[in-house]
């Protein structure tokens, strides 16, 4: 059928044809690009306060014998809380590993997490903060984890529907981080725009829509401390040489790409674990760091 004929068809028919001939991951990317394009350009964003980090720095951190020994103990603590899906899934373990190592290695005293879900990442980062306090790297460790839904509401029962035996708050209590972790219920952009507190480490893992992440980025750049780090989950390049971990989630990559194209200066550093038990090749983490442009 000629293009002219397609355009004369009802929209529902055109949509059905599109679903038949265009791969799902390409449709998702096109939808994300359209949504992102509706937003006006952000001005005044500044990445100059971010920490300078190199790929060799990450390799050294992830291969640290001290941190590997610590993490083994931390996994035992976490495993005792029960069969929580986000903890037992092998696909999640590299991210948990990476977050613990990064918070410890950078001696962070304050962490902001966007996207609580079952509280697994908050638990690992909370334990890293507690360890930093034990070692005298910080006086009062603090982690704020933000989600648009009340992840601890018994009526909503997000954890039960996900197959977890305990709520995020119960999990945090069982790993003895309740004096470190604060739960906040709010849309991420609303919280970020109203927040006046600064953080050493910020982890973005909330909405994966490009237009939401694009609005989050200038705010987290504003809230990061001098020498701080921003980590982002599910950053899946759809162009270039790097193979995406999950083609179905292009939003974070597209938001960052637009930000960089508009002139905000920072680097995107991919993180790799240089070893992994029972595997010969390095294991990439579905995690990137936004670092100072050098």
ZASEBA-157418 format. One record per residue (C-alpha): x, y, z; chain; residue number from 1. Coordinates in nm, 3 decimals, padded with zeros to 5 digits. Layout:
<site <X; Y; Z>; 'A'; NUM>
...
***
This chain:
<site <00.000; 00.000; 00.000>; 'A'; 1>
<site <00.129; 00.346; -00.088>; 'A'; 2>
<site <00.198; 00.594; 00.193>; 'A'; 3>
<site <-00.090; 00.813; 00.078>; 'A'; 4>
<site <-00.327; 00.520; 00.113>; 'A'; 5>
<site <-00.197; 00.436; 00.463>; 'A'; 6>
<site <-00.254; 00.791; 00.582>; 'A'; 7>
<site <-00.618; 00.773; 00.476>; 'A'; 8>
<site <-00.685; 00.471; 00.697>; 'A'; 9>
<site <-00.841; 00.505; 01.046>; 'A'; 10>
<site <-00.582; 00.566; 01.319>; 'A'; 11>
<site <-00.658; 00.234; 01.490>; 'A'; 12>
<site <-00.578; 00.051; 01.166>; 'A'; 13>
<site <-00.257; 00.248; 01.117>; 'A'; 14>
<site <-00.160; 00.162; 01.475>; 'A'; 15>
<site <-00.224; -00.208; 01.411>; 'A'; 16>
<site <-00.009; -00.200; 01.096>; 'A'; 17>
<site <00.267; -00.022; 01.286>; 'A'; 18>
<site <00.266; -00.287; 01.557>; 'A'; 19>
<site <00.294; -00.557; 01.292>; 'A'; 20>
<site <00.584; -00.413; 01.093>; 'A'; 21>
<site <00.787; -00.216; 01.351>; 'A'; 22>
<site <00.977; -00.407; 01.625>; 'A'; 23>
<site <00.852; -00.337; 01.977>; 'A'; 24>
<site <01.179; -00.183; 02.100>; 'A'; 25>
<site <01.180; 00.061; 01.807>; 'A'; 26>
<site <00.819; 00.160; 01.876>; 'A'; 27>
<site <00.907; 00.222; 02.240>; 'A'; 28>
<site <01.203; 00.439; 02.144>; 'A'; 29>
<site <00.992; 00.640; 01.898>; 'A'; 30>
<site <00.723; 00.697; 02.160>; 'A'; 31>
<site <00.984; 00.808; 02.415>; 'A'; 32>
<site <01.144; 01.048; 02.165>; 'A'; 33>
<site <00.805; 01.203; 02.086>; 'A'; 34>
<site <00.722; 01.252; 02.455>; 'A'; 35>
<site <01.064; 01.399; 02.526>; 'A'; 36>
<site <01.032; 01.639; 02.233>; 'A'; 37>
<site <00.727; 01.804; 02.389>; 'A'; 38>
<site <00.934; 01.945; 02.677>; 'A'; 39>
<site <01.103; 02.286; 02.656>; 'A'; 40>
<site <01.479; 02.300; 02.684>; 'A'; 41>
<site <01.616; 02.306; 03.038>; 'A'; 42>
<site <01.859; 02.590; 03.102>; 'A'; 43>
<site <02.117; 02.649; 03.375>; 'A'; 44>
<site <02.198; 02.283; 03.452>; 'A'; 45>
<site <02.555; 02.242; 03.574>; 'A'; 46>
<site <02.762; 01.925; 03.609>; 'A'; 47>
<site <03.078; 02.092; 03.737>; 'A'; 48>
<site <03.029; 01.971; 04.098>; 'A'; 49>
<site <03.035; 01.605; 04.001>; 'A'; 50>
<site <03.326; 01.385; 04.101>; 'A'; 51>
<site <03.606; 01.305; 03.857>; 'A'; 52>
<site <03.608; 00.927; 03.805>; 'A'; 53>
<site <03.781; 00.710; 03.546>; 'A'; 54>
<site <03.719; 00.357; 03.424>; 'A'; 55>
<site <04.033; 00.244; 03.605>; 'A'; 56>
<site <03.896; 00.389; 03.930>; 'A'; 57>
<site <03.585; 00.172; 03.891>; 'A'; 58>
<site <03.796; -00.137; 03.816>; 'A'; 59>
<site <03.997; -00.083; 04.135>; 'A'; 60>
<site <03.684; -00.028; 04.343>; 'A'; 61>
<site <03.503; -00.336; 04.213>; 'A'; 62>
<site <03.810; -00.556; 04.264>; 'A'; 63>
<site <03.878; -00.440; 04.622>; 'A'; 64>
<site <03.946; -00.746; 04.845>; 'A'; 65>
<site <03.832; -00.549; 05.151>; 'A'; 66>
<site <03.497; -00.460; 04.995>; 'A'; 67>
<site <03.448; -00.812; 04.859>; 'A'; 68>
<site <03.490; -00.951; 05.210>; 'A'; 69>
<site <03.247; -00.694; 05.348>; 'A'; 70>
<site <02.991; -00.768; 05.079>; 'A'; 71>
<site <02.993; -01.139; 05.158>; 'A'; 72>
<site <02.892; -01.055; 05.517>; 'A'; 73>
<site <02.632; -00.806; 05.397>; 'A'; 74>
<site <02.475; -01.071; 05.172>; 'A'; 75>
<site <02.442; -01.302; 05.472>; 'A'; 76>
<site <02.267; -01.026; 05.668>; 'A'; 77>
<site <02.029; -00.959; 05.381>; 'A'; 78>
<site <01.963; -01.327; 05.307>; 'A'; 79>
<site <01.838; -01.377; 05.662>; 'A'; 80>
<site <01.542; -01.146; 05.593>; 'A'; 81>
<site <01.368; -01.396; 05.367>; 'A'; 82>
<site <01.308; -01.474; 05.002>; 'A'; 83>
<site <01.257; -01.121; 04.868>; 'A'; 84>
<site <01.238; -01.129; 04.486>; 'A'; 85>
<site <01.461; -00.826; 04.435>; 'A'; 86>
<site <01.729; -00.989; 04.649>; 'A'; 87>
<site <01.716; -01.344; 04.519>; 'A'; 88>
<site <01.707; -01.258; 04.146>; 'A'; 89>
<site <02.050; -01.319; 03.995>; 'A'; 90>
<site <01.996; -01.034; 03.748>; 'A'; 91>
<site <01.971; -00.787; 04.038>; 'A'; 92>
<site <02.283; -00.896; 04.223>; 'A'; 93>
<site <02.539; -00.703; 04.011>; 'A'; 94>
<site <02.350; -00.379; 04.076>; 'A'; 95>
<site <02.331; -00.446; 04.451>; 'A'; 96>
<site <02.701; -00.531; 04.447>; 'A'; 97>
<site <02.784; -00.214; 04.255>; 'A'; 98>
<site <02.580; 00.019; 04.473>; 'A'; 99>
<site <02.730; -00.115; 04.795>; 'A'; 100>
<site <03.085; -00.086; 04.661>; 'A'; 101>
<site <03.032; 00.266; 04.524>; 'A'; 102>
<site <02.875; 00.410; 04.839>; 'A'; 103>
<site <03.153; 00.256; 05.046>; 'A'; 104>
<site <03.440; 00.352; 04.815>; 'A'; 105>
<site <03.330; 00.715; 04.787>; 'A'; 106>
<site <03.284; 00.738; 05.167>; 'A'; 107>
<site <02.933; 00.875; 05.118>; 'A'; 108>
<site <02.748; 01.003; 05.421>; 'A'; 109>
<site <02.420; 01.088; 05.247>; 'A'; 110>
<site <02.230; 00.913; 04.970>; 'A'; 111>
<site <01.917; 01.000; 04.774>; 'A'; 112>
<site <01.736; 00.720; 04.592>; 'A'; 113>
<site <01.459; 00.785; 04.341>; 'A'; 114>
<site <01.249; 00.470; 04.306>; 'A'; 115>
<site <01.211; 00.258; 04.621>; 'A'; 116>
<site <01.023; -00.048; 04.492>; 'A'; 117>
<site <01.087; -00.333; 04.743>; 'A'; 118>
<site <01.361; -00.142; 04.925>; 'A'; 119>
<site <01.642; -00.378; 04.820>; 'A'; 120>
<site <01.880; -00.111; 04.690>; 'A'; 121>
<site <01.804; 00.107; 04.991>; 'A'; 122>
<site <01.901; -00.182; 05.219>; 'A'; 123>
<site <02.239; -00.239; 05.055>; 'A'; 124>
<site <02.319; 00.132; 05.041>; 'A'; 125>
<site <02.199; 00.178; 05.399>; 'A'; 126>
<site <02.437; -00.095; 05.515>; 'A'; 127>
<site <02.719; 00.074; 05.323>; 'A'; 128>
<site <02.639; 00.405; 05.494>; 'A'; 129>
<site <02.637; 00.235; 05.834>; 'A'; 130>
<site <02.980; 00.089; 05.761>; 'A'; 131>
<site <03.106; 00.432; 05.658>; 'A'; 132>
<site <02.991; 00.562; 05.996>; 'A'; 133>
<site <03.168; 00.279; 06.178>; 'A'; 134>
<site <03.490; 00.371; 06.000>; 'A'; 135>
<site <03.452; 00.739; 06.085>; 'A'; 136>
<site <03.385; 00.854; 05.729>; 'A'; 137>
<site <03.059; 01.023; 05.828>; 'A'; 138>
<site <02.889; 01.125; 06.152>; 'A'; 139>
<site <02.519; 01.083; 06.080>; 'A'; 140>
<site <02.449; 00.860; 05.777>; 'A'; 141>
<site <02.128; 00.936; 05.594>; 'A'; 142>
<site <01.942; 00.779; 05.303>; 'A'; 143>
<site <01.621; 00.926; 05.161>; 'A'; 144>
<site <01.432; 00.692; 04.929>; 'A'; 145>
<site <01.146; 00.841; 04.724>; 'A'; 146>
<site <00.862; 00.666; 04.544>; 'A'; 147>
<site <00.539; 00.803; 04.397>; 'A'; 148>
<site <00.346; 00.524; 04.577>; 'A'; 149>
<site <00.346; 00.448; 04.947>; 'A'; 150>
<site <00.553; 00.132; 04.925>; 'A'; 151>
<site <00.468; 00.042; 05.286>; 'A'; 152>
<site <00.091; 00.086; 05.264>; 'A'; 153>
<site <-00.079; -00.239; 05.373>; 'A'; 154>
<site <-00.385; -00.179; 05.157>; 'A'; 155>
<site <-00.179; -00.129; 04.841>; 'A'; 156>
<site <00.052; -00.417; 04.946>; 'A'; 157>
<site <00.304; -00.372; 04.666>; 'A'; 158>
<site <00.547; -00.613; 04.829>; 'A'; 159>
<site <00.291; -00.891; 04.862>; 'A'; 160>
<site <00.188; -00.861; 04.498>; 'A'; 161>
<site <00.557; -00.886; 04.404>; 'A'; 162>
<site <00.593; -01.205; 04.609>; 'A'; 163>
<site <00.788; -01.056; 04.899>; 'A'; 164>
<site <00.714; -01.177; 05.254>; 'A'; 165>
<site <00.788; -00.839; 05.415>; 'A'; 166>
<site <00.738; -00.470; 05.339>; 'A'; 167>
<site <01.031; -00.241; 05.252>; 'A'; 168>
<site <01.010; -00.083; 05.599>; 'A'; 169>
<site <01.024; -00.428; 05.764>; 'A'; 170>
<site <01.321; -00.521; 05.547>; 'A'; 171>
<site <01.507; -00.202; 05.643>; 'A'; 172>
<site <01.428; -00.270; 06.008>; 'A'; 173>
<site <01.557; -00.628; 05.988>; 'A'; 174>
<site <01.891; -00.519; 05.840>; 'A'; 175>
<site <01.907; -00.259; 06.121>; 'A'; 176>
<site <01.906; 00.047; 05.896>; 'A'; 177>
<site <01.582; 00.205; 06.018>; 'A'; 178>
<site <01.784; 00.484; 06.183>; 'A'; 179>
<site <01.948; 00.557; 05.847>; 'A'; 180>
<site <01.668; 00.522; 05.590>; 'A'; 181>
<site <01.374; 00.760; 05.547>; 'A'; 182>
<site <01.082; 00.671; 05.317>; 'A'; 183>
<site <00.917; 00.955; 05.123>; 'A'; 184>
<site <00.601; 00.926; 04.913>; 'A'; 185>
<site <00.594; 01.186; 04.635>; 'A'; 186>
<site <00.630; 01.220; 04.258>; 'A'; 187>
<site <01.003; 01.240; 04.193>; 'A'; 188>
<site <01.007; 01.573; 04.010>; 'A'; 189>
<site <00.791; 01.739; 04.277>; 'A'; 190>
<site <01.018; 01.612; 04.555>; 'A'; 191>
<site <01.338; 01.710; 04.376>; 'A'; 192>
<site <01.218; 02.062; 04.298>; 'A'; 193>
<site <01.119; 02.124; 04.660>; 'A'; 194>
<site <01.426; 01.960; 04.816>; 'A'; 195>
<site <01.696; 02.183; 04.965>; 'A'; 196>
<site <01.916; 01.906; 05.107>; 'A'; 197>
<site <02.240; 01.806; 04.934>; 'A'; 198>
<site <02.361; 01.447; 04.889>; 'A'; 199>
<site <02.693; 01.272; 04.830>; 'A'; 200>
<site <02.543; 00.996; 04.616>; 'A'; 201>
<site <02.220; 01.002; 04.414>; 'A'; 202>
<site <02.068; 00.692; 04.255>; 'A'; 203>
<site <01.805; 00.740; 03.981>; 'A'; 204>
<site <01.585; 00.433; 03.938>; 'A'; 205>
<site <01.230; 00.569; 03.937>; 'A'; 206>
<site <01.032; 00.643; 03.623>; 'A'; 207>
<site <01.208; 00.524; 03.311>; 'A'; 208>
<site <01.017; 00.759; 03.082>; 'A'; 209>
<site <01.252; 00.995; 02.900>; 'A'; 210>
<site <01.043; 01.305; 02.976>; 'A'; 211>
<site <01.048; 01.233; 03.351>; 'A'; 212>
<site <01.422; 01.159; 03.364>; 'A'; 213>
<site <01.490; 01.476; 03.163>; 'A'; 214>
<site <01.312; 01.679; 03.432>; 'A'; 215>
<site <01.493; 01.492; 03.713>; 'A'; 216>
<site <01.842; 01.553; 03.576>; 'A'; 217>
<site <01.876; 01.929; 03.637>; 'A'; 218>
<site <01.741; 01.886; 03.989>; 'A'; 219>
<site <01.977; 01.605; 04.089>; 'A'; 220>
<site <02.268; 01.806; 03.946>; 'A'; 221>
<site <02.154; 02.086; 04.176>; 'A'; 222>
<site <02.127; 01.858; 04.479>; 'A'; 223>
<site <02.455; 01.670; 04.448>; 'A'; 224>
<site <02.735; 01.777; 04.682>; 'A'; 225>
<site <03.071; 01.894; 04.551>; 'A'; 226>
<site <03.258; 01.579; 04.453>; 'A'; 227>
<site <02.937; 01.378; 04.456>; 'A'; 228>
<site <02.821; 01.108; 04.217>; 'A'; 229>
<site <02.496; 01.038; 04.033>; 'A'; 230>
<site <02.423; 00.675; 03.941>; 'A'; 231>
<site <02.153; 00.576; 03.694>; 'A'; 232>
<site <01.993; 00.237; 03.645>; 'A'; 233>
<site <01.863; 00.094; 03.316>; 'A'; 234>
<site <02.070; 00.315; 03.089>; 'A'; 235>
<site <02.035; 00.136; 02.757>; 'A'; 236>
<site <02.204; 00.294; 02.455>; 'A'; 237>
<site <02.003; 00.255; 02.135>; 'A'; 238>
<site <02.275; 00.404; 01.915>; 'A'; 239>
<site <02.648; 00.336; 01.900>; 'A'; 240>
<site <02.868; 00.038; 01.972>; 'A'; 241>
<site <02.742; -00.057; 02.318>; 'A'; 242>
<site <02.480; -00.329; 02.321>; 'A'; 243>
<site <02.187; -00.232; 02.547>; 'A'; 244>
<site <02.111; -00.460; 02.839>; 'A'; 245>
<site <01.738; -00.414; 02.781>; 'A'; 246>
<site <01.616; -00.262; 02.454>; 'A'; 247>
<site <01.268; -00.223; 02.604>; 'A'; 248>
<site <01.385; 00.064; 02.831>; 'A'; 249>
<site <01.534; 00.345; 02.618>; 'A'; 250>
<site <01.405; 00.641; 02.824>; 'A'; 251>
<site <01.701; 00.717; 03.056>; 'A'; 252>
<site <01.947; 00.701; 02.767>; 'A'; 253>
<site <01.736; 00.932; 02.551>; 'A'; 254>
<site <01.698; 01.188; 02.832>; 'A'; 255>
<site <02.072; 01.196; 02.899>; 'A'; 256>
<site <02.150; 01.217; 02.528>; 'A'; 257>
<site <01.931; 01.524; 02.488>; 'A'; 258>
<site <02.086; 01.682; 02.796>; 'A'; 259>
<site <02.435; 01.634; 02.658>; 'A'; 260>
<site <02.336; 01.758; 02.313>; 'A'; 261>
<site <02.202; 02.076; 02.471>; 'A'; 262>
<site <02.540; 02.151; 02.627>; 'A'; 263>
<site <02.529; 02.034; 02.989>; 'A'; 264>
<site <02.878; 01.907; 03.067>; 'A'; 265>
<site <02.925; 01.568; 03.232>; 'A'; 266>
<site <03.049; 01.222; 03.136>; 'A'; 267>
<site <02.857; 00.896; 03.129>; 'A'; 268>
<site <03.077; 00.622; 03.273>; 'A'; 269>
<site <02.969; 00.262; 03.224>; 'A'; 270>
<site <03.047; 00.034; 03.517>; 'A'; 271>
<site <03.185; -00.317; 03.483>; 'A'; 272>
<site <03.263; -00.576; 03.748>; 'A'; 273>
<site <03.603; -00.711; 03.642>; 'A'; 274>
<site <03.520; -01.057; 03.775>; 'A'; 275>
<site <03.213; -01.255; 03.865>; 'A'; 276>
<site <03.194; -01.592; 04.040>; 'A'; 277>
<site <03.176; -01.885; 03.796>; 'A'; 278>
<site <03.215; -01.655; 03.495>; 'A'; 279>
<site <03.529; -01.600; 03.290>; 'A'; 280>
<site <03.434; -01.264; 03.136>; 'A'; 281>
<site <03.374; -00.933; 03.316>; 'A'; 282>
<site <03.010; -00.869; 03.407>; 'A'; 283>
<site <02.866; -00.531; 03.299>; 'A'; 284>
<site <02.628; -00.374; 03.550>; 'A'; 285>
<site <02.311; -00.211; 03.422>; 'A'; 286>
<site <02.439; 00.100; 03.595>; 'A'; 287>
<site <02.615; 00.415; 03.475>; 'A'; 288>
<site <02.770; 00.702; 03.667>; 'A'; 289>
<site <02.736; 01.066; 03.575>; 'A'; 290>
<site <03.075; 01.215; 03.649>; 'A'; 291>
<site <03.264; 01.538; 03.594>; 'A'; 292>
<site <03.362; 01.611; 03.235>; 'A'; 293>
<site <03.743; 01.576; 03.212>; 'A'; 294>
***
